[in-house]
Amino acid sequence: MPQLDTSTWFITISSMILALFFMLQLKISNHYYSSSPFPKDIKLVEHKTPWEEKWTKIYSPLSLPLH
């Protein structure tokens, strides 16, 4: 019965780990992380939506007359 050749296992496993490390670094580098963990003061901008300027009445199903 032939012996199992394990001479290439080290280079195969180490190159796989190195490739996974580089792929993980590339995935992480695509994300933006703020330099400070504390929240910055952000000015809230009020957006005018069309329904804020119009008067609308919402009917709840319980307030409608029974048929």
Number of C-alpha atoms within 10 A of each C-alpha: 3 4 5 6 7 7 8 8 10 10 10 11 11 11 12 12 12 12 12 12 12 12 12 11 11 11 10 11 10 8 8 7 9 9 6 7 7 7 7 8 6 6 6 6 6 6 7 8 8 7 8 9 8 8 6 8 6 5 8 7 8 7 7 8 6 6 3
